[in-house]
Amino acid sequence: MRIALGQINATVGDIAGNLARCVEVVNAAGQVDLVVLPELALTGYPPEDLLARPDFVDRALEALDAFAAAAATPALVGFVDRTGAGLGNAAALVRGGRIEAVYHKRLLPNYGVFDEERYFEPGDRDVIITIAGERCAITICEDIWVPETTARLAAAGASVVLNLSASPFHVGKAGEREAMLRARTTADPVWVAYCNLIGGQDELVFDGRSVIVGPGGRLVARAPAFAEGMIVADIGRAAAIAAEGRALEPGAISASLEGPAEIYRALQLGLADYVRKNGFTDAVVGLSGGIDSALVAAIATDALGTDHVHGVLMPGPYSSDGSVDDALVLAANLGIDALTLPIDSTFESLLGTLEPAIGELPVDVTEENLQARVRGTLLMALSNKLGWLVLATGNKSEVSVGYSTLYGDMVGGFAPIKDVFKTNVWELARWRNEQLPVIPEATITKPPSAELRPDQTDQDSLPPYDVLDGILRGYVEQDRCADEIVADGFDRAVVDRVIGLVDAAEYKRRQAAPGTRVTHKAFGRDRRMPITNLYRGAE
C-alpha cells in the first residue's frame, strides 16, 4: 500500500481552519491508498476544558462529517467522539464520502503535561481495517508506547500499525520516540506509520518528525522537524505493489536536529505560533545589553521577522555605557528598531513619592526592584497603546530561584526562554552566532548583571551558574533530595540555600507568563507545587 503521513500545524479551537487544512492536505496527497493525519487534528491538541462545552463537541463532530464528504482519498483523522460514558479520543477512517470505522484510544496518558483521564474514557477494543490488501491496526499516541499493543495487534493479523500522535517536544524526545518505534517493529513483524502533530500550543511545542518504520527497525521515511510536511512511501507487500505496475516509492528521510539547533527551532516555533495564534503581529523586548534579552530578541526576530520585533532600551542610573552600546549593536545586527526611554527621572520621582513612608530606611532591594518595575510599566504601556506583545526575558535559572522582579522584569505575555537554564542560554547564543553573528561578543563574555546597583553582578546573589544549574537540574527536573545532590559533589550549604530559594519562589512562578517547554520537566504543566506549603526540601 502507498501511504502518506500529513503532519499539520493544528490550532486548538479553530475547528473550521483545522478542517480546511486537513482537507487540503488529503486532497494534495496524490495517488496514495491512505492519508494519515495527527491525533485530534480537527480540534487541535490539547483542547483541555473546551471539551466540557457541548457546543464545542457538536462542532467537532460536524467537522468530521464535512471532512468525510470532502476527502478525495481514504484518510484517517483524529477527532473527539461521544461515547456512552462520555468522550473518546478517537480516530476515524473516512472512505468514499462516509465514516467507515472509528477507533477510541485505549491508553490515556495522565502524567507530566497530560491530563487525558480528566477528559476521556478509554476505548476497549482494537480496530483493524483493510487498505490495499493490508491489514492495518489503528492506534493513537500512547497506545504504541506499550510493547503489548503491537504484540497483540500482530497476533490478531495486523501487518501495519497506524499511529496518530500529538507528542510534545522536549530535549531528547525524538530519539526516544524513534528508538521505541524501531523496537516495536523489531519485536513484532509489523510496519509502523507514525504521524505526529507540529506547532506551538501555549507552553507545548510539537516537533513533527513523523516516521515510517519497516520490520526489523528499518527507517523508511522521516518528515521534517518543526515544520509541516508530508511523507509518502510504499509499505507492506512489495510484490502486490509491483503487480499493480507502479514504481516503488521508497520514502524520504529528513534530517533530525540535535543539540542547540533543535532547542532553538523549538523556541522559535513556540514563539511564532503563540504570537500568530493569539492574534498578535508584533512583539517588544526590553534590551538591557545582557545575554538573556539578546537571545530573546534573536529568537523573536527569527520567528516573526525584523519588521515585527521592537527593541526598547531603558537605561537607568546604574546602566553601563557598554551595555547600552551592546544593546544598540544587537538591534542593528538584527535589523530591528530600537527605542530609548531613559528611566532616571521616573525612578527619582517615584522615590520622592515614597519618601514620606520609607525616607529614613536604608537602601536595599526595594530600590532595585523599583527600577525593574518602571521598565515593566513602560513596556506594558507600549503594549497597550501599540498592540505589541511584551516578551519576558527571564531564564529557567532565574525563574527557579526567584531572581526576578514581580511586575518588573517578569512582565509580559510570553516568556520564550522560561525553560532554558542560564548555561544553555550561553550555548544557544553561541550557536546562533555560528549561523550569523548578531549577538555582540561582549554580551556573551561579560559577567551577567542586572545593573540595579553599582558594580553589581549576578554572582553577588547567586552561586556560579554552572554550579547553580547543576543543583537545579537535580532538584527541579529530577526531584532529587538535598542529600542526593550533595552526594554528587555539591557543597551542602550551597545546596540548602538554592533549594530554599526554589521553594520560596513558587508564588512568583505562579504569576509568570507562559513559555515554551523544551525540557522534560518545565514549570507549569509538568511541575505543580502548592504555593502554601511548609515542606522544605533543604531540611
TITINU-482408 format. One record per residue (C-alpha): residue in three letters; x, y, z. Coordinates in pm, whole numbers, plus 50000, padded with zeros to 5 digits. Layout:
BEGIN
alaXYZ ...
//
This chain:
BEGIN
met500005000050000 arg501115035449934 ile500685056750243 ala501045094050311 leu501555109850652 gly500485146250670 gln501885163450979 ile499955195951013 asn500025225851246 ala496565224951400 thr495235252451629 val493165243751934 gly489595255351887 asp489975265651522 ile487735237551403 ala486935253651068 gly490575261750999 asn491765227151102 leu489105211050884 ala490185231550584 arg493845222650639 cys493075185550677 val491045185150355 glu493765204550172 val496475180250279 val494445149150196 asn493425161549854 ala497015171549772 ala498415137149853 gly498015123849501 gln497765086949419 val498005070749759 asp495905044249927 leu495645062050263 val496485095550420 val497085096450797 leu496675128750994 pro497635135851359 glu495775129351684 leu492815153151739 ala493695170851413 leu490185185451381 thr490145201651726 gly493825207751794 tyr495655192552090 pro495165195352381 pro491675210752383 glu491505208752764 asp488295222252920 leu486845231752583 leu485785195352592 ala483355204152872 arg481355225352626 pro478705205152439 asp478725230652155 phe482445225252103 val481975187852069 asp478955193251840 arg481015214751603 ala483885189851608 leu481555161551508 glu480055182951232 ala483595189051108 leu484205151551089 asp481125147350869 ala482325175750647 phe485775160150627 ala484365126650522 ala482365143350245 ala485305163750117 ala488185138950138 ala489025126749787 thr491315099349921 pro490785074450205 ala492055091350521 leu492485085950893 val491875116651107 gly491855123851481 phe488685137851635 val486645139451957 asp483835114051973 arg480905109652207 thr480625076052380 gly478055061252609 ala480225070052907 gly481495104152798 leu484055114252536 gly486625094452341 asn489925104952191 ala489185089551855 ala490335083051501 ala488025078651203 leu488655061550873 val486765080150601 arg486405064650258 gly484025071049972 gly482385100650142 arg481455082850463 ile482835073550802 glu483765037150769 ala485425029051103 val486085045951438 tyr488715037251696 his488905050552054 lys492305054652221 arg492775026952473 leu495685040152683 leu495175075152822 pro498315092852948 asn497885110253281 tyr501375121853377 gly503615151553308 val501785175153073 phe498975150253007 asp495525150653172 glu493595127552942 glu491825108353217 arg490175141353311 tyr488505143352971 phe488275109752801 glu487065074552860 pro489415047352735 gly488435025652441 asp488054988552498 arg488594972552158 asp491054971251873 val490104981751521 ile491774965951219 ile490924978750872 thr491894966750525 ile493684991150296 ala495004979349957 gly495074943750083 glu496984952250402 arg495544945850746 cys496064979050927 ala495514984351300 ile494605019151425 thr496305032651737 ile496615067151893 cys499785080952053 glu500165064452398 asp498825031252270 ile502035023752084 trp504385032252371 val503414999352537 pro505044968452378 glu501964946952441 thr499974967852193 thr501924958251881 ala502294922352004 arg498524919452042 leu497794935651708 ala500354914551522 ala498854883351677 ala495444895051550 gly496764895951195 ala497804932151151 ser500724938050915 val500694976050956 val500174996651272 leu498935031951209 asn499515057251487 leu498015091951509 ser500005112451757 ala500325145751936 ser503645140052108 pro505065171652269 phe508715180052229 his511395180152492 val515135176152451 gly515885140152359 lys512255130752289 ala512705125051915 gly515455099651968 glu513495081652239 arg510415080652019 glu512195067551713 ala514055041151915 met510745029852064 leu509135026551722 arg512085007051589 ala511844984151888 arg508164977451814 thr508884966551458 thr511834945651572 ala509864926951835 asp506894921151604 pro506794916751222 val504814948451151 trp505224981750978 val504575013251180 ala503325045551025 tyr503525072651291 cys502045107151216 asn502855134351468 leu501495169651513 ile503665200551473 gly503265235651612 gly503155255951930 gln500235254452173 asp500665276152482 glu503695261052663 leu503825229952446 val505535226552111 phe505105196551883 asp508055187251666 gly506545165451393 arg509255141451270 ser506595116551161 val508175083651060 ile507535051450871 val509435021651010 gly509634987550846 pro510024953351008 gly513344948651181 gly513544985151282 arg514324998350933 leu513675035750900 val511885041350569 ala510845077850587 arg511015107450825 ala509195140750795 pro510895174050881 ala511345186751235 phe509265216951344 ala507645221951005 glu504575209950823 gly505295182950571 met504155150950408 ile506005118450360 val504895091650116 ala506155055750098 asp505145021449979 ile504824997350267 gly503634961950316 arg503954935850044 ala506194949149766 ala505024921549534 ala501464934449544 ile502684969249458 ala504784956549169 ala501824936749038 glu499874969149007 gly502574982448775 arg503555011449000 ala507085022749070 leu508035017949431 glu508045049249647 pro510925044549895 gly510225074950108 ala512395104550206 ile514345107550529 ser514655143150659 ala517505152150893 ser516715150351264 leu518005180551455 glu520045176951773 gly521585198652045 pro521235236652036 ala519795235751683 glu516665216651785 ile516195236852104 tyr516445269351910 arg513995257251647 ala511565246551920 leu511785280752086 gln511375298051751 leu508275278051655 gly506765280552003 leu507055318451999 ala505905322451638 asp502765302051695 tyr501965318452029 val502075352551863 arg500195342151548 lys497565320251708 asn496725346551970 gly496155373851715 phe499315394451764 thr501575406251485 asp504415423451673 ala506455418051986 val508515441252205 val511645432352402 gly513405452952666 leu517055453652559 ser519445456252854 gly522645446852677 gly522575413652862 ile522615378552723 asp519005369152806 ser517355398352629 ala519775394352339 leu518825357752290 val515105365452320 ala515425393252063 ala517245369951823 ile514645342451862 ala511825367551816 thr513395382051503 asp513905347751351 ala510335338351443 leu508495369951341 gly510725389651107 thr512615422051156 asp509615444551092 his507635428351372 val510105429851661 his510785461851855 gly513625467352100 val513365492052386 leu516405504252579 met515565517952924 pro518865529353074 gly518805537953441 pro521195552653697 tyr523415521653702 ser523315511453334 ser526835509653193 asp527795526052865 gly528965492052745 ser525565476252800 val523785504452617 asp526225501552327 asp525825463552316 ala522025467052301 leu522255491952013 val524685469551823 leu522385439651875 ala519395458651737 ala521395469951435 asn522695434651370 leu519175420451388 gly517705448551179 ile515065457651438 asp514175492451557 ala515475504251894 leu513645529852104 thr515455545752401 leu513375555752705 pro515625566352997 ile514125558753340 asp516265580753568 ser513725608553617 thr510805584353660 phe512785564353916 glu513705595754112 ser510105607954100 leu508845575254250 leu511485576654522 gly510245611554604 thr506655599254620 leu507725571354856 glu509915593055078 pro507245600455343 ala506905563055400 ile510465549755354 gly512715580255359 glu514545570655680 leu515055534155590 pro518345521755441 val518645514955069 asp518065478154985 val516505456254717 thr513415478554717 glu515195504854511 glu516495478154274 asn513055463554218 leu511585498154166 gln513815503053862 ala512675469653719 arg509045479253777 val509445512453599 arg510755493353298 gly507895468353318 thr505375496753330 leu506835512853019 leu506795480252823 met503185473552918 ala502215508952818 leu503695502752474 ser501805470152457 asn498525487052545 lys498995515952306 leu500575498252008 gly499315462552044 trp502785447352084 leu503165415252284 val505715420052563 leu508285392252577 ala509645384552924 thr513355376252918 gly513825355453233 asn515565321753202 lys514905289553396 ser517715295553643 glu516255329353743 val512695316353745 ser513765287253966 val515305308054244 gly513105338954215 tyr515925361054084 ser513425383153907 thr511025410953998 leu507285406654008 tyr505615433353793 gly509105442953674 asp511295421353451 met508675393653486 val506005413353298 gly504985400252961 gly502575379152766 phe505105352052682 ala508485341252818 pro510415324252535 ile513385311652742 lys511505303653063 asp512525266953032 val516165273452935 phe518835272853206 lys521395301153202 thr524225278153095 asn522095267852797 val521355304452719 trp525045309852650 glu525165277952446 leu522215289052232 ala523665323852185 arg526945309452060 trp525095285651829 arg523015314151687 asn526155334351619 glu527645304751433 gln524755307451186 leu525175345151151 pro526865367351413 val524225390151565 ile524825389751942 pro527815411252041 glu530705391052177 ala530865413552484 thr527285404152567 ile528285367552575 thr531565370952763 lys530935398053024 pro529805387953376 pro525995388453388 ser524475417053585 ala521075432253647 glu522795466353677 leu520465478353950 arg523215489754188 pro526875499654148 asp529245472054029 gln526555445254062 thr526935410153921 asp524585380453942 gln527175361454144 asp526785386454427 ser523465369254498 leu523775335054335 pro526315307054304 pro528185304753972 tyr525695294253706 asp527385261053629 val527005251853998 leu523505266454026 asp522205248753716 gly523625215553828 ile521765218054158 leu518575229853986 arg518595200853741 gly518755177054032 tyr516095193654245 val513665208053988 glu513885183453699 gln514825151053874 asp513025155954209 arg516155146054397 cys516585154354765 ala519365175454911 asp521395145555031 glu521425130454681 ile522545163154525 val525285167754786 ala526445132354710 asp527175144254354 gly529835167354494 phe527955199654560 asp528535219254881 arg525865212755146 ala525385249355238 val525025259554873 val522555231454802 asp520425240255104 arg520415276855009 val519435270354647 ile516665246354747 gly515345272254993 leu515245298354716 val513385274554483 asp510785266054746 ala510235302454841 ala509735314154481 glu506685292954399 tyr504295322454441 lys506315342054185 arg506335314053932 arg502565310653956 gln502285346753832 ala504795343253548 ala503985343753178 pro503815310552992 gly506875299752798 thr507875272352558 arg508625238852721 val511865223252599 thr512855200952893 his511085170253024 lys510005189553335 ala509075226053291 phe507445249053544 gly503685248853496 arg502065218053348 asp504895194553448 arg505655206653799 arg502655215854011 met503735225554359 pro501385241254615 ile502145277354696 thr501065273455058 asn503435245955158 leu505515241355474 tyr507545211755345 arg511145222655292 gly513365202755060 ala516515215455230 glu515665200755570 
//
